[in-house]
């Protein structure tokens, strides 16, 4: 049977590090001073030091936010249409940066027969699939698939699809793009739970080449673990003022319980050394570590990505996989895992080549 592997991963983020100034901005907008103090305290415990965005955040809350076109300003945040216009402007720029870093040679470009794009933070057509084909000057007949609105676990589903494609035609390669501009959905609110979710998310893009071969990370198998009776814990809907996320504080405890019960399904032979766990937040990583009884160092790569970039939705697990690829030794077995609506954990077993 054809061995399909992630041959290469490249990642990119926007230029503005907004995390520290966002905390001051958000704390300054809270009318209850105790809430502002609590926000700063929780921010210190978040495990995040940096998050990136095309939006620039001013430290003085009276000046609010702006993005160059003054779409974000205190008391006048944009409607969804303007946010989508911002996505259409900025997403191709971030895409090009990631593709430049992927550094495909002419032979690799000719081998690409399918482009997969995952995103849950922006929509336009013709979209990022066309933008990638045009930028790389791929064949105009290249197949395209958009994986939309699946949230943080979309990249695992994209890899699953890529594996099917390459197995059906081993001479073709798949280019997968995971691009999210989470920050454009920032909203004005006094709801601490919503503000805490905004504290987690940043923007990022990954580009990967998936093909038959004997280098990189071999894709061994996939499994979806759905947590029963948790359908309402993560919601992502299109509203009049951006996309509205509902993220329940019950998510970590439910994940911890289910992963503990299903640990043998995730790692049946107890031989997994490399863990690429989506860093949805510090509490999510703590829950996975507890549920699967992992030694702290097993989640070091995930915690480093969380610290350096925050949660970039579907792109994040690919940032973790890129980091693991750099140090993986041939033969080491791994598991990638991402979480999202359902509540569902999408997992992928792999080994280093």
N, C-alpha and C positions, 0 to 999 in steps of 0.2 A: 504494500500500500504506500502511496506517495507520502513522503514526509514533508509537511508544510511548516515553514518557520517564519518568524519575524526576523527579517534579515538586518533591518536597521530602523532606528527611531531617532527623530529629531524633534526638538521642542522649542517653543518661543513664547514670550509674553510681551504685552505692551510696555511702553517705556516708563510709566509713572508708578512709583511705589506709593500706594495710598493708605497703607494700613495705619500707621501712627497718626497721621492727620485726620483720618476718618474717625478714629476713636474720639479725638478732641472735638471734632465737628458734631458727631452724634451725641456725645455727652452734653455739649452746649445747647443742643436743641431740646433736650428733655426738660420739661417744665418743673418736674420734681427733682430737686437737687440730690435727694437720696438715690434716685434712679441713676443719675449721672455718676455718682460715686460707685454704685454697684456695677455699672457698665465698665468702668475703668478696672475694677477689681477682677471681673470676669474676663476681660481682655488679657490681663496679665496671666491668667490661668489657661488661656485658649490654646497655647502651644504654637501660636502664629506670630511671626515677627514681620513678615512682608507679604503684601498682596499687590497685584499689578492691574492697571486699568488705563484706558485711553482718556477717561475722565480725570481731571485734576481736582484735588480736594484742597480747599483752603482751610488753614488751621483756625481762622477767625470765623466762628459760626455765623456771624452777621452777614458775611459775604457768601455763605452757602457753597454751592458746587457750581462748577462750570466746565465745559468741555471744548471751549474755543468758539463754539456757536451759541454759547449762553443758553443751552437747552435746560441745564440744571441750575436753578437759582431758588433761593429760599422763598417758599410760598407760591412757586410757579414751576413745579416739576412737569415734564412733558407727558403728553398723551402717548399711547402705544404706537401710533403711526410715526411720530417723531423718533421714538426709540428704535423702531425698525429701520428708519432712514439712517440712523447712526450706525446700526449694525451693518447695513449694506455698504456704508462708507468705510468703516474700519476693519471689518472682518477680512476682506480680501488683502489688506495690508499685512495683517498678522499671518494669514495663510502664506503669503509670499515669503515672509521671513522664515517660517518653518520649512518651506520647500527649499529655500536656498541652503539651509543648514543640512537638509537631507542629502543634498549634493549628488543627485542622480546623474550617472554618466549617460551617454547617448544609447548604449546598449540596454541599460536598465529602463530608460524611457520607452524604448521600442517594445520592451517586453510587457509593459503595463496594458492589460486588456480590460481592467475594471477599476473604477474609482468609487470608493465608499466614503460618504461624509456623515458624521454624526454631529448633531447640535440640538439643543433644546432651548436656546436663548435667542435665536433669530431666524427669520424666514424672509426670503425673497427669491424670485425666479426671473430669468435663469440664475441659478445660485452658485454656491461655492464649488460644486462639481464642475460646472462649466468654467469657472474661474481657474481651477487647477489645470484643466485640460488645455485651456488657452495659454496659461502662463508657462507650462512645461512644453507646449507645442506637441502634445500627444495627438495620436490619430483622432480625427473628428468622429469616428465611429466607435470610440471607446465606450464601453458600457458604464452606466452610472447608477448608483443606488444611494438614496438619502434615508438615513435612519434618524427619524425626528421624534423629539419630545419623549424620549425614554429616560431622560435624566442621567444620573451619574453612572449607571451601569451600561450605557449605550456602547462604549468601546468594546466591552466583552462580547456583546452581540455582533458588533462589526467584525471582530476577529473570527467569531464563529462562522459568519457568512463568508468571510474571505477564505477560510479553510475549505468550505464546501466548493467554492469557485475554483481554487487551485487544484483540488482533488479531481474535479471534473475535467480540468484542462491543465495538466502539469507544465505546459509550456508558457502559460500566462502568469503574470504577476498582478498583484492587487496593491493599489495605493490607497491607504486609509488615512483620512483626515478627521481629527476630533477637535472641534473649535467651539469655544464658549466665551461669550462676553457677558458674564453674569452681572457685572457691575452696572450695566445699563438699565437694570430693573430695580435699582434703588428707589425707595419710596419714602415720603415724609410720613412719619408715624410716631405715636407715643407708646405703641405696643412693644414692650421689652422683648417678647419672644421673637417678634419680627426683626427688631433691631439686632438681636443676637444672631439671627440667621444671616443678616447683611454683613455682620462682622466676620463670618466664615469665608465668604465667597470672593474669589478673584477671577481674573481672565487669563486664558492660556490656549495654546494650540499645540497639538502633536501631529506629526506626519510619519507614517510607517510604510515600509515596503515589505509585503508578505508574499512569499514565493516558495516553490519547491527547492530544497537545498540542504546543505549540511553545515550551515553556520548560523549563529544567532540563537534564538530561542525556539525550539520545536513545540508546536501546538499539539498536545496529546489528547485532550478531551475537555468537554464542557458539561456543566451541570447548573441548573437553576434550583435554588432552595427558597421556596415561598413560605413566609411566616404566616401561619393561619390567623384569621380574624384581625388583620392589621391593615386592611385596605385603606383606611382613612388617615393613617399616620403620616404619610407624605403625599401632598397634593400639589399640583403644578398646573395652573389655569391661566388662560389669557384674559386679562382684565382691561379696563379702559385706561389705566395708568401703568402699563407694563404687564409683565407676567407675575402673577401672584403665587407665592409659595407658602404652603402651610407645612411646617416641620415640627412634629410632636416631640416633646421631651421624653416620650415613652420609647422612642426608637432604639436607643442604646440597650435598655433593659430587655426589650423583646428580642433584639439580635443576640444578646448574650445568652439568653435562655435557649433559643433555637439552635445556635451554633454549638452549644454544649451538648444538646440532644443529638445533633447530627454530625458530631466531630468525626465519627468513623466514616461517614460518607465523604467528608472533605479530605481526610488524610487516612485512608484505610490501612495503609502499610506503615504508617508513622515514619515515612522517609522523606518528607518535604523539608528542605533546608532553606529555600528562598520563598519569602512571603511578600507578594506585591498587593498589599491591602489598600484599597481606596481610603485615603485619609479624609473622611467626611467631616471629621472634627476630632478633638482629643478624646471626647467621651466615646465616640464610635470605635476608635483604635483601642481604647481601654476595654470596651465590651468584647471586641474580637479576641484580644489577648486573653481575657478572663475565660471567655466561652470555649476557646480552643486550647486553653492552658499552655500558651506560648511563652517561652522565655523572653524577657524584655528586648533583648538584642534582635529577635526575629522581626520586630516591627520598626527597626531603626531607620530603614530607608523610607518607609511611609511617614514616620514622624519628621524626618528631615524635609521631605517634600511639603508636608503641612506647614512646618516652620517657615520655609522659604517662599511658598507661593499661596498658601491657603487651599481652599477647596475650589477647583476649577471645573467641577462637574465632570462630564465625560472624558475630558483630556487628562484628568489627574492620575488615573491608574497607569496611563502610558508614561507619564513623568517618572513614576515609581519603577516601572519596568525598564525604562532607559537607564536609570541609576543602577539597577541590579545587573543589567547586561554588562556594564563596564567592569564589574568585579566577579561575575559568575565564572565558575570553573566547569569545564566539560564534564557532563554526567550529573551535575547537581539538579535535583528535582525541585519544582516550584509550584506555587499556586497563586494565581491572581484572583482578586475578589473585589467586586464593587456592589453597591447597594442603591436601591431606588424604589420607586412606587411599586406597591404591591402588598405588603413590604416584601421585597425580594433581594436575595443575594445571588448574583450571577458569578459563577466561578469558572476558572480555566486552569487546567493542569498543563504544565510545560516542563521541559528539561533543557539545560544548557548544552549547546553543541560545541 
